[in-house]
Amino acid sequence: MANIDNEKAQEYEKVLDRLEDTFGNWFVEGEGPKMTANLYPYEKMFSPIKVNRLEIKNRIVMGPMGNVNMADETGRPSQKMIDYFEARAKGGVGLITTGLVPTSFGVDPTIIERDKLSYFPRIDRSRTNLVGWRNLAYAVHSYGTKIFIQLTPGLGRVGNPECLVNALKLPISASWNPNYYIPAIPCKRVSGRKLKKIIKQTGQAAIDAKVAGFDGVYLHGHEGYLLEQLSNPAFNRRLLGRYSDVQRFGLDMVEKIRERCGDKFPIMYRIDLSLMLNATYGDKMKKVKSLKKFRDERLIAETLEYMTNLVKAGVDMFDVDLGCYDNWWLPHPPATMPAGCFVEIAEIVKKYFKDNNILSNAGQEVPVVAVGKLGYPDLAEQALRDDKCDMVMLARPLLADPEWPNKAFAGKSQDIRPCIGCHEACIKEFVEGGHPQCAVCPTTSFETGLLSGIKKADVKKKVAVVGAGPAGVVAAKTLLLRGHDVTLYEQSDSVGGTLKIASIPKFKYELANYVSYLEHVVEEAKKDYGLKVVPGKAADEQELKDKGYDAIIIATGSKQVGLPINGAVQKHVVSVVEAYEDLDRLKNAKNVVIVGGGDSGCELAYYLKYELNKNVTIVEMSPTLMTNTCTANRGHILHYLEKGKVKCYNCATVSAINQDNVEILINASKTVPSPYTTWEPVLPVNVHNPLAKKIKSLPKMVQEEADLVVLAAGTVPNNELYRKCQETTASPLIYCVGDSNQCGKVFTAVKSAFNVAKNI
């Protein structure tokens, strides 16, 4: 490996082992960042930078999120998609990158659905598609923002395996590899002839994008997609042919783009410095069937060598991270991962380029973009000032607040609506058939008609909002923007509802930041819009009626569910909320059994194990834990629950809770899946896996010591006040929003509150 000796190569690999530990317990002795403005003015972040011959006005890059299921059926960008990107350009970002635009139609069957439709936008289908792309480029350029189109040569083994049923075609890959979603389905080796076809189509897509007004092209070469599969020996085990050379496919593609687009058209490349599979799974790489083939992953030194050759071929710029689908929390760092998690990775690349005097074809230093939870102005600015990177990439933070750059530029960090890292509305939404949205920003992907703000109401109304959780605060602020007279009732003395309790663990720092943001919104609304707040008092239906409100919005949240278990009513048996409300009880406990392996149960277990060092057992009836949670979020927590030796029983029920132990009926059959499986996803319930193995029954009773038992059985709507208001006709218009209407996540609460309030 050129310029890298064996000692240095081993040193690089040790970084991965250290990060593997850090990513699980970073919060034990540390704190998450806050939305401060200590480094304002952000001179480095808002300085221009040149990529090839293109000047970008600032150093903020919008990451590739936002176009899945947002194009017309032909693949042409819809007005929804154009307005979505225009809102981020209006918000002040320097460079926008689109989401995936495949160039492998006719080769990769996973990107085509029934009737030859695709949920991806297309630039290849016909010249009429170019109209949408041109309109998108014009819209973004209006604000001085540049835009790169992200091209992917295909999905391969991480594509939807339903092509086997829909088109009777196997997914493809660099070699014979298991499909990620259903490992029992093999992905066949794609021929060299078809790979050359993809390269040709990618070159055509690049020149079409250039003609349509795009400022550059962005190749998707990370995360285990097809380009990664061809360029990483973990997936590419070809022995013969041109593409048995793991660098050749990527280099040929870059050279083809240069041939079609010329030397001055910027090329950006997205790459992972390492899949980090061996560091993540250790001995499991030898034991787990769907991981065994991937042991020979590309080393960091080999990645740096490949990147050097990519620069020689014509790449001008990189963004770099870690991981792939099989450890999905790495390329999609969830709420529980540390902020700025990959800045060190960017620094390794930047230092290597500098030490080896690696320059682009334009004779310039090659900019390195840092990624990974950098949505905090001070954190992003510090990384730039420390010369650890040249630009910072924000993806979800710009979904949460498209005005992030403008607010940071003005020194108004406290006004930035923070991402909470939940993935519920951005990634999980499109995995289940929707399009990317945002849990905390109800206008994301619904900007049409709202680019200039929320319209004033024709008639000013007197409105009561009951409950100051996320739904209540969003409803109140939206009503005020509409010009209404609003009173906000909250039975406690603080804003945030149950989110205040949920944000107690230090790893929930992003949720704590969001609660602080809600508090700030309420204070600003009192000062700027005359919001009236009635704290520390439960609203009464008769009082609400006597006040003569034109409309009432009930946002009283949810309440905990009990369980019909023998012994469930004892002093040492509490709900999740009660557990967090009495931290002394948690700290004094030694052995804790948590009944319920959903989000709240597993997050509590993570908190108890890593922050309080308790012995923890989880009992869950279903075959999987955190079943309805985004793959990245559940994977990160379950991986570190296993490393922390938290005992998890799935396919199990609690028979009785005794004074000092819990009796658990488990299924001891070997057919019960491991509760810690993170290298395979939980499929959406509407996707049938005909190859799934049937779970057999082998009942067995076990006992686990417990001086504290926590029931994490979920919640039900707290809608009693809503019903009473209806019965007494407390107002001509009465609405119930958020969890008090239907229990869900922050996403559904915020969305319902906004939709109701903007139409009053």
TABEL-V767983 format. One record per pair of residues at least 6 apart in sequence whose C-alpha atoms are under 7 Angstrom apart, sorted by the first residue. I is the first residue (numbers start at 1). J is the second residue. D is the distance in whole Angstrom. If there is no record, write none. Layout:
# TABEL-V767983
i & j & d
I & J & D
I & J & D
This chain:
# TABEL-V767983
i & j & d
1 & 302 & 7
1 & 305 & 7
2 & 305 & 7
4 & 301 & 7
9 & 301 & 5
12 & 300 & 6
13 & 300 & 7
16 & 276 & 7
16 & 279 & 6
17 & 279 & 5
20 & 279 & 7
20 & 280 & 6
23 & 337 & 6
23 & 338 & 7
24 & 640 & 6
25 & 610 & 7
26 & 338 & 7
27 & 506 & 6
27 & 507 & 6
28 & 610 & 7
28 & 611 & 6
31 & 506 & 7
32 & 338 & 7
32 & 339 & 7
32 & 509 & 5
34 & 376 & 7
34 & 513 & 6
35 & 376 & 6
35 & 413 & 6
35 & 414 & 6
36 & 378 & 7
36 & 413 & 6
36 & 414 & 7
37 & 377 & 7
37 & 378 & 6
37 & 411 & 6
37 & 413 & 6
38 & 378 & 7
39 & 378 & 6
40 & 411 & 6
41 & 411 & 7
42 & 381 & 6
42 & 409 & 7
44 & 381 & 7
44 & 384 & 6
44 & 385 & 6
45 & 58 & 6
45 & 59 & 5
45 & 60 & 7
45 & 381 & 6
45 & 384 & 7
46 & 58 & 4
46 & 59 & 6
47 & 57 & 7
47 & 58 & 5
47 & 59 & 7
48 & 55 & 7
48 & 56 & 6
48 & 57 & 4
48 & 58 & 5
48 & 59 & 7
49 & 55 & 6
49 & 56 & 5
49 & 57 & 7
49 & 58 & 7
49 & 59 & 7
50 & 56 & 6
51 & 266 & 7
51 & 316 & 7
52 & 264 & 6
52 & 266 & 6
52 & 316 & 6
52 & 362 & 6
53 & 264 & 6
56 & 94 & 6
56 & 95 & 7
56 & 146 & 7
57 & 94 & 5
58 & 94 & 5
59 & 94 & 6
59 & 391 & 5
59 & 392 & 6
60 & 93 & 6
60 & 94 & 5
60 & 95 & 6
60 & 391 & 6
60 & 392 & 5
60 & 393 & 6
61 & 93 & 6
61 & 94 & 6
61 & 95 & 5
61 & 96 & 6
61 & 392 & 6
61 & 393 & 5
61 & 394 & 6
62 & 93 & 7
62 & 95 & 6
62 & 96 & 5
62 & 97 & 6
62 & 393 & 6
62 & 394 & 5
62 & 395 & 5
63 & 96 & 7
63 & 97 & 6
63 & 393 & 6
63 & 394 & 5
63 & 395 & 4
64 & 97 & 5
64 & 98 & 5
64 & 99 & 4
64 & 395 & 7
65 & 98 & 7
65 & 99 & 5
65 & 395 & 6
66 & 99 & 6
66 & 436 & 6
67 & 81 & 6
67 & 98 & 7
67 & 99 & 5
67 & 121 & 7
68 & 119 & 6
68 & 120 & 5
68 & 430 & 7
68 & 435 & 6
69 & 119 & 5
69 & 120 & 6
69 & 434 & 7
69 & 435 & 5
70 & 77 & 7
70 & 78 & 6
70 & 80 & 7
70 & 81 & 6
70 & 435 & 6
71 & 77 & 4
71 & 78 & 5
71 & 81 & 7
71 & 121 & 5
72 & 78 & 6
73 & 117 & 7
75 & 120 & 7
75 & 121 & 4
75 & 122 & 4
75 & 129 & 7
76 & 121 & 6
76 & 122 & 6
76 & 129 & 5
76 & 132 & 5
77 & 121 & 6
77 & 132 & 5
77 & 133 & 6
78 & 132 & 7
80 & 445 & 6
80 & 446 & 7
80 & 448 & 6
82 & 136 & 5
83 & 447 & 6
83 & 448 & 6
84 & 444 & 7
84 & 445 & 5
84 & 447 & 6
85 & 140 & 7
86 & 139 & 6
86 & 140 & 5
87 & 402 & 6
87 & 451 & 6
88 & 398 & 7
88 & 402 & 5
88 & 403 & 7
89 & 140 & 5
89 & 143 & 6
89 & 145 & 6
90 & 143 & 6
91 & 402 & 5
91 & 403 & 4
91 & 404 & 7
91 & 405 & 6
91 & 406 & 6
92 & 403 & 7
92 & 405 & 5
92 & 406 & 5
93 & 145 & 7
93 & 405 & 6
94 & 145 & 5
94 & 146 & 6
95 & 145 & 6
95 & 146 & 5
95 & 147 & 6
96 & 146 & 6
96 & 147 & 5
96 & 148 & 6
97 & 147 & 6
97 & 148 & 5
97 & 149 & 6
97 & 150 & 6
98 & 148 & 7
98 & 149 & 5
98 & 150 & 5
99 & 150 & 6
100 & 150 & 5
100 & 151 & 6
100 & 152 & 6
101 & 120 & 6
101 & 121 & 6
101 & 122 & 6
101 & 150 & 6
101 & 151 & 5
101 & 152 & 6
102 & 122 & 7
102 & 151 & 6
102 & 152 & 5
102 & 153 & 6
102 & 154 & 6
103 & 151 & 7
103 & 152 & 6
103 & 153 & 5
103 & 154 & 7
103 & 198 & 6
103 & 201 & 6
103 & 202 & 5
103 & 205 & 7
104 & 153 & 5
104 & 154 & 5
104 & 198 & 5
107 & 194 & 7
108 & 154 & 6
108 & 156 & 7
108 & 171 & 7
108 & 172 & 6
109 & 163 & 6
109 & 169 & 7
109 & 171 & 6
110 & 155 & 7
110 & 159 & 5
110 & 160 & 5
110 & 161 & 6
110 & 163 & 6
110 & 171 & 6
111 & 118 & 6
111 & 159 & 7
112 & 118 & 5
114 & 166 & 6
123 & 129 & 6
123 & 130 & 7
123 & 205 & 6
124 & 205 & 6
130 & 212 & 6
133 & 212 & 6
134 & 212 & 5
134 & 213 & 6
137 & 147 & 7
137 & 213 & 6
137 & 214 & 6
140 & 146 & 7
146 & 215 & 6
147 & 214 & 6
147 & 215 & 6
147 & 216 & 7
148 & 214 & 6
148 & 215 & 6
148 & 216 & 5
148 & 217 & 5
148 & 218 & 6
149 & 214 & 7
149 & 216 & 7
149 & 217 & 5
149 & 218 & 6
150 & 217 & 6
150 & 218 & 4
150 & 219 & 6
150 & 220 & 7
151 & 218 & 6
151 & 219 & 5
151 & 220 & 6
152 & 219 & 6
152 & 220 & 5
153 & 198 & 6
153 & 202 & 7
153 & 226 & 6
153 & 227 & 6
154 & 225 & 7
154 & 226 & 5
155 & 225 & 5
155 & 226 & 5
156 & 171 & 6
156 & 172 & 5
156 & 173 & 5
156 & 225 & 6
156 & 226 & 5
157 & 171 & 6
157 & 172 & 6
157 & 173 & 6
157 & 177 & 7
157 & 178 & 7
157 & 179 & 5
157 & 180 & 6
157 & 187 & 6
158 & 179 & 6
158 & 180 & 5
158 & 225 & 6
161 & 171 & 6
163 & 169 & 6
163 & 170 & 7
164 & 170 & 5
170 & 187 & 6
170 & 188 & 7
171 & 187 & 5
171 & 188 & 6
172 & 187 & 5
172 & 188 & 5
172 & 189 & 6
172 & 190 & 6
173 & 187 & 6
173 & 188 & 6
173 & 189 & 5
173 & 190 & 6
173 & 226 & 6
173 & 229 & 7
174 & 189 & 5
174 & 190 & 6
174 & 229 & 6
174 & 230 & 5
174 & 235 & 6
174 & 236 & 5
175 & 188 & 6
175 & 189 & 4
175 & 235 & 6
175 & 236 & 6
175 & 237 & 6
175 & 238 & 6
176 & 186 & 7
176 & 187 & 5
176 & 188 & 5
176 & 189 & 5
177 & 186 & 6
177 & 187 & 5
177 & 188 & 7
178 & 184 & 7
178 & 185 & 6
178 & 186 & 5
178 & 187 & 6
178 & 290 & 6
179 & 185 & 6
179 & 186 & 6
179 & 187 & 6
180 & 680 & 6
181 & 680 & 6
181 & 681 & 6
183 & 290 & 6
184 & 691 & 7
192 & 243 & 7
199 & 253 & 5
203 & 256 & 5
203 & 257 & 5
203 & 260 & 6
206 & 217 & 6
206 & 257 & 6
207 & 260 & 6
207 & 261 & 6
216 & 265 & 6
216 & 266 & 5
216 & 267 & 6
217 & 266 & 6
217 & 267 & 5
217 & 268 & 6
218 & 267 & 6
218 & 268 & 5
218 & 269 & 6
219 & 268 & 6
219 & 269 & 5
219 & 270 & 6
220 & 269 & 6
220 & 270 & 5
221 & 227 & 5
221 & 228 & 5
221 & 269 & 7
221 & 270 & 5
221 & 271 & 5
222 & 228 & 5
222 & 270 & 6
222 & 271 & 4
222 & 272 & 5
223 & 272 & 7
223 & 323 & 6
223 & 324 & 4
223 & 325 & 6
223 & 331 & 7
224 & 324 & 5
224 & 325 & 6
227 & 250 & 7
229 & 235 & 5
229 & 236 & 6
230 & 236 & 5
230 & 246 & 6
230 & 249 & 7
231 & 246 & 4
231 & 247 & 5
231 & 249 & 7
231 & 250 & 7
232 & 246 & 6
232 & 297 & 6
232 & 298 & 5
233 & 246 & 7
233 & 296 & 6
233 & 297 & 6
233 & 298 & 6
234 & 293 & 7
234 & 294 & 4
234 & 295 & 6
234 & 296 & 5
234 & 297 & 4
234 & 298 & 7
235 & 294 & 6
236 & 246 & 7
238 & 244 & 5
243 & 249 & 6
247 & 306 & 6
251 & 310 & 6
251 & 313 & 6
254 & 313 & 6
254 & 314 & 6
254 & 315 & 7
255 & 313 & 6
255 & 314 & 7
258 & 314 & 7
266 & 316 & 6
267 & 315 & 5
267 & 316 & 5
267 & 317 & 7
268 & 315 & 6
268 & 316 & 6
268 & 317 & 5
268 & 318 & 6
269 & 315 & 7
269 & 317 & 6
269 & 318 & 5
269 & 319 & 7
270 & 318 & 6
270 & 319 & 5
270 & 320 & 6
271 & 319 & 6
271 & 320 & 5
271 & 321 & 7
272 & 320 & 5
272 & 321 & 5
272 & 322 & 5
272 & 323 & 7
273 & 300 & 6
273 & 303 & 6
273 & 320 & 6
273 & 321 & 6
273 & 322 & 6
274 & 298 & 6
274 & 299 & 6
274 & 300 & 6
274 & 322 & 5
274 & 323 & 6
275 & 297 & 7
275 & 322 & 6
275 & 323 & 4
275 & 324 & 6
276 & 322 & 7
276 & 323 & 5
278 & 285 & 7
278 & 295 & 7
285 & 291 & 5
285 & 292 & 5
285 & 295 & 6
286 & 292 & 5
311 & 360 & 6
312 & 361 & 7
314 & 360 & 7
314 & 361 & 6
315 & 360 & 7
316 & 360 & 6
316 & 366 & 6
317 & 366 & 5
317 & 367 & 5
317 & 368 & 6
318 & 367 & 7
318 & 368 & 5
318 & 369 & 6
319 & 368 & 6
319 & 369 & 4
319 & 370 & 6
320 & 346 & 6
320 & 369 & 7
320 & 370 & 7
320 & 371 & 7
321 & 331 & 7
321 & 342 & 6
321 & 345 & 7
321 & 371 & 7
322 & 330 & 6
322 & 331 & 6
323 & 330 & 5
323 & 331 & 5
324 & 331 & 6
326 & 679 & 4
326 & 680 & 7
327 & 678 & 7
327 & 679 & 6
328 & 631 & 7
328 & 632 & 5
329 & 632 & 4
329 & 633 & 6
329 & 635 & 6
329 & 636 & 6
332 & 632 & 6
333 & 372 & 7
333 & 632 & 7
334 & 421 & 5
334 & 422 & 6
334 & 632 & 6
334 & 633 & 5
335 & 420 & 6
335 & 421 & 4
335 & 422 & 6
335 & 508 & 7
335 & 510 & 7
336 & 507 & 5
336 & 508 & 6
339 & 372 & 7
339 & 373 & 5
339 & 374 & 6
340 & 372 & 5
340 & 373 & 5
340 & 374 & 5
341 & 372 & 5
341 & 373 & 7
342 & 370 & 7
342 & 371 & 6
342 & 372 & 6
343 & 370 & 6
343 & 371 & 7
343 & 388 & 7
346 & 368 & 6
346 & 369 & 7
346 & 370 & 5
346 & 388 & 6
346 & 389 & 6
347 & 388 & 4
347 & 389 & 6
350 & 368 & 6
350 & 388 & 7
350 & 389 & 7
358 & 365 & 7
359 & 365 & 5
359 & 366 & 6
360 & 366 & 6
367 & 390 & 5
368 & 389 & 5
368 & 390 & 5
368 & 391 & 7
369 & 389 & 6
369 & 390 & 6
369 & 391 & 5
369 & 392 & 5
369 & 393 & 6
370 & 389 & 6
370 & 391 & 6
370 & 392 & 5
370 & 393 & 6
371 & 392 & 6
371 & 393 & 5
374 & 380 & 6
374 & 394 & 6
375 & 394 & 6
375 & 397 & 5
377 & 408 & 6
380 & 392 & 7
383 & 389 & 6
384 & 390 & 6
384 & 391 & 7
396 & 419 & 6
397 & 418 & 6
397 & 419 & 5
398 & 404 & 6
399 & 438 & 6
399 & 444 & 6
400 & 417 & 6
400 & 418 & 6
400 & 419 & 5
400 & 438 & 6
400 & 440 & 6
400 & 441 & 5
401 & 416 & 6
401 & 417 & 5
401 & 441 & 7
404 & 416 & 6
407 & 413 & 6
407 & 415 & 7
407 & 416 & 7
414 & 517 & 7
417 & 517 & 7
418 & 513 & 7
418 & 514 & 6
419 & 510 & 7
420 & 510 & 5
420 & 511 & 5
420 & 514 & 7
421 & 510 & 7
423 & 630 & 6
424 & 439 & 7
424 & 630 & 6
424 & 747 & 7
425 & 436 & 6
425 & 437 & 5
425 & 438 & 5
425 & 439 & 5
425 & 747 & 6
426 & 436 & 4
426 & 437 & 5
426 & 438 & 6
427 & 436 & 6
428 & 630 & 5
429 & 435 & 6
429 & 436 & 6
430 & 436 & 6
432 & 684 & 6
437 & 444 & 5
437 & 445 & 6
438 & 444 & 6
438 & 747 & 7
439 & 746 & 6
439 & 747 & 4
439 & 750 & 7
440 & 746 & 7
440 & 747 & 6
440 & 750 & 6
442 & 750 & 6
442 & 751 & 5
442 & 754 & 7
454 & 481 & 7
454 & 482 & 7
455 & 482 & 6
456 & 481 & 7
456 & 482 & 4
456 & 483 & 6
457 & 482 & 5
457 & 483 & 6
460 & 483 & 6
460 & 484 & 5
461 & 484 & 5
461 & 485 & 6
461 & 550 & 6
462 & 484 & 6
462 & 485 & 5
462 & 486 & 6
462 & 549 & 5
462 & 550 & 5
462 & 551 & 7
463 & 485 & 6
463 & 486 & 5
463 & 487 & 6
463 & 549 & 5
463 & 550 & 6
463 & 551 & 5
463 & 552 & 6
464 & 486 & 6
464 & 487 & 5
464 & 488 & 6
464 & 549 & 7
464 & 551 & 6
464 & 552 & 5
464 & 553 & 6
465 & 472 & 6
465 & 476 & 6
465 & 487 & 6
465 & 488 & 5
465 & 489 & 6
465 & 552 & 6
465 & 553 & 5
465 & 554 & 6
466 & 472 & 7
466 & 488 & 6
466 & 489 & 5
466 & 490 & 6
466 & 539 & 7
466 & 553 & 6
466 & 554 & 5
466 & 555 & 6
466 & 556 & 6
467 & 489 & 6
467 & 490 & 5
467 & 554 & 7
467 & 555 & 5
467 & 556 & 5
468 & 489 & 7
468 & 490 & 6
468 & 495 & 5
468 & 496 & 6
468 & 497 & 6
469 & 495 & 6
469 & 496 & 4
469 & 497 & 4
470 & 496 & 6
470 & 749 & 7
470 & 750 & 6
471 & 555 & 6
471 & 737 & 7
471 & 738 & 6
471 & 749 & 5
471 & 750 & 5
471 & 753 & 5
472 & 555 & 5
472 & 753 & 7
473 & 518 & 7
474 & 750 & 6
474 & 753 & 6
474 & 754 & 6
475 & 753 & 5
475 & 754 & 6
475 & 757 & 5
476 & 486 & 7
476 & 488 & 7
477 & 525 & 7
478 & 754 & 7
478 & 757 & 6
478 & 758 & 6
479 & 757 & 6
479 & 758 & 7
480 & 486 & 7
480 & 529 & 6
486 & 531 & 6
486 & 532 & 6
487 & 531 & 6
487 & 532 & 5
487 & 533 & 6
488 & 532 & 6
488 & 533 & 5
488 & 534 & 6
489 & 533 & 6
489 & 534 & 5
489 & 535 & 6
489 & 539 & 7
490 & 534 & 6
490 & 535 & 5
490 & 536 & 6
490 & 537 & 6
490 & 538 & 7
491 & 535 & 6
491 & 536 & 5
491 & 537 & 4
491 & 538 & 4
492 & 535 & 6
492 & 536 & 4
492 & 537 & 7
493 & 535 & 5
493 & 536 & 5
495 & 518 & 7
495 & 519 & 6
496 & 515 & 5
496 & 518 & 7
499 & 515 & 7
500 & 512 & 7
500 & 515 & 7
501 & 577 & 7
501 & 580 & 6
503 & 509 & 7
503 & 511 & 6
503 & 512 & 5
505 & 607 & 6
525 & 531 & 6
526 & 532 & 6
541 & 721 & 7
541 & 724 & 6
541 & 725 & 5
541 & 730 & 6
542 & 730 & 7
544 & 730 & 6
545 & 730 & 4
545 & 731 & 6
549 & 731 & 6
550 & 731 & 6
550 & 732 & 6
550 & 733 & 7
551 & 731 & 6
551 & 732 & 6
551 & 733 & 5
551 & 734 & 6
552 & 731 & 7
552 & 733 & 6
552 & 734 & 5
552 & 735 & 6
553 & 734 & 6
553 & 735 & 5
553 & 736 & 6
554 & 722 & 6
554 & 735 & 6
554 & 736 & 5
554 & 737 & 6
555 & 736 & 6
555 & 737 & 5
555 & 738 & 6
555 & 740 & 6
556 & 718 & 6
556 & 719 & 7
556 & 740 & 5
557 & 717 & 6
557 & 718 & 6
557 & 738 & 6
557 & 739 & 5
557 & 740 & 4
558 & 715 & 6
558 & 716 & 5
558 & 717 & 4
558 & 718 & 4
558 & 739 & 5
558 & 740 & 6
558 & 743 & 7
559 & 715 & 5
559 & 716 & 6
559 & 717 & 6
559 & 718 & 6
560 & 575 & 7
560 & 714 & 6
560 & 715 & 4
560 & 716 & 7
561 & 713 & 6
561 & 714 & 6
561 & 715 & 5
561 & 716 & 7
562 & 713 & 7
565 & 655 & 7
565 & 656 & 6
566 & 655 & 7
566 & 656 & 5
566 & 657 & 6
567 & 656 & 6
567 & 657 & 5
567 & 658 & 6
568 & 657 & 6
572 & 707 & 7
572 & 708 & 5
572 & 709 & 6
573 & 708 & 6
573 & 709 & 5
573 & 710 & 6
574 & 709 & 6
574 & 710 & 5
574 & 711 & 6
575 & 710 & 5
575 & 711 & 5
575 & 712 & 6
576 & 710 & 6
576 & 711 & 6
576 & 712 & 6
579 & 586 & 7
587 & 612 & 6
589 & 707 & 6
589 & 708 & 6
590 & 614 & 6
590 & 615 & 6
590 & 707 & 7
591 & 614 & 6
591 & 615 & 5
591 & 616 & 6
591 & 705 & 6
591 & 706 & 5
591 & 707 & 6
591 & 708 & 7
592 & 615 & 6
592 & 616 & 5
592 & 617 & 6
592 & 706 & 5
592 & 707 & 6
592 & 708 & 5
592 & 709 & 6
593 & 616 & 6
593 & 617 & 5
593 & 618 & 6
593 & 706 & 6
593 & 708 & 7
593 & 709 & 5
593 & 710 & 6
594 & 601 & 6
594 & 617 & 6
594 & 618 & 5
594 & 619 & 6
594 & 709 & 6
594 & 710 & 5
594 & 711 & 6
594 & 712 & 7
595 & 618 & 6
595 & 619 & 5
595 & 620 & 7
595 & 710 & 6
595 & 711 & 5
595 & 712 & 6
595 & 713 & 7
596 & 618 & 7
596 & 619 & 6
596 & 620 & 5
596 & 711 & 7
596 & 712 & 5
596 & 713 & 5
597 & 618 & 6
597 & 619 & 6
597 & 620 & 5
597 & 625 & 5
597 & 626 & 6
598 & 625 & 6
598 & 626 & 4
598 & 627 & 7
599 & 626 & 5
600 & 712 & 6
601 & 712 & 5
605 & 616 & 6
606 & 637 & 7
606 & 641 & 6
608 & 614 & 6
609 & 615 & 7
609 & 616 & 7
609 & 644 & 7
616 & 646 & 5
616 & 647 & 6
617 & 646 & 6
617 & 647 & 5
617 & 648 & 6
618 & 647 & 6
618 & 648 & 5
618 & 649 & 6
619 & 648 & 6
619 & 649 & 5
619 & 650 & 6
619 & 652 & 6
619 & 653 & 7
620 & 649 & 6
620 & 650 & 5
620 & 651 & 6
620 & 652 & 6
620 & 653 & 7
621 & 650 & 6
621 & 651 & 5
621 & 652 & 5
621 & 653 & 6
622 & 650 & 6
622 & 651 & 5
623 & 650 & 5
623 & 651 & 5
623 & 673 & 7
624 & 650 & 6
624 & 675 & 6
625 & 675 & 6
626 & 634 & 6
627 & 682 & 7
631 & 681 & 6
635 & 678 & 5
638 & 676 & 6
639 & 676 & 6
639 & 678 & 7
642 & 676 & 6
648 & 675 & 7
649 & 666 & 7
650 & 675 & 6
651 & 666 & 6
651 & 667 & 6
652 & 664 & 7
652 & 665 & 6
652 & 666 & 4
652 & 667 & 6
653 & 664 & 6
653 & 665 & 5
653 & 666 & 7
654 & 663 & 6
654 & 664 & 4
654 & 665 & 6
655 & 663 & 5
655 & 664 & 6
655 & 665 & 6
656 & 662 & 6
656 & 663 & 5
657 & 663 & 6
660 & 705 & 6
660 & 706 & 5
660 & 707 & 5
661 & 703 & 6
661 & 704 & 5
661 & 705 & 4
661 & 706 & 5
662 & 703 & 6
662 & 704 & 5
662 & 705 & 6
662 & 706 & 6
663 & 701 & 7
663 & 702 & 6
663 & 703 & 5
663 & 704 & 7
664 & 701 & 6
664 & 702 & 5
664 & 703 & 6
665 & 699 & 7
665 & 700 & 6
665 & 701 & 5
665 & 702 & 6
666 & 699 & 6
666 & 700 & 5
666 & 701 & 6
667 & 697 & 6
667 & 698 & 5
667 & 699 & 5
667 & 700 & 6
668 & 698 & 5
668 & 699 & 6
668 & 700 & 6
669 & 696 & 6
669 & 697 & 6
669 & 698 & 5
671 & 695 & 5
671 & 696 & 6
672 & 695 & 6
715 & 743 & 7
716 & 743 & 6
717 & 739 & 6
717 & 740 & 4
717 & 741 & 6
717 & 742 & 6
717 & 743 & 6
718 & 740 & 5
719 & 740 & 5
719 & 741 & 7
722 & 736 & 6
737 & 749 & 7
737 & 752 & 6
737 & 753 & 6
738 & 748 & 6
738 & 749 & 4
738 & 750 & 7
738 & 752 & 6
738 & 753 & 6
739 & 749 & 6
